[in-house]
């Protein structure tokens, strides 16, 4: 397989990675990038399955009358706190 980037900034980045000694060849740079992309995709699929399972539990509990009333502002505040927390640590 042969790949042409046609983007000077990406070509420069690949070349800089090889020159720095982080990678032995442009092919190794691309392999590394694709390995990271594959890992992110797999994590996303796993996270999606986890989310679907949690939603199914919530729907089941709501169907059985086990849900509690919720407050939109409270939920929005919790989301905002979590995002801020992730930005501080991430």
Secondary structure, DSSP 4 states (H G I P E B T S, - for coil): -------HHHHHHHHHHHHTTS-SSHHHHHHHHHHHHHHHHHHHHHHHHHHHHHHHHHHHHHHTT------HHHHHHHHHHHHHHHHHH-
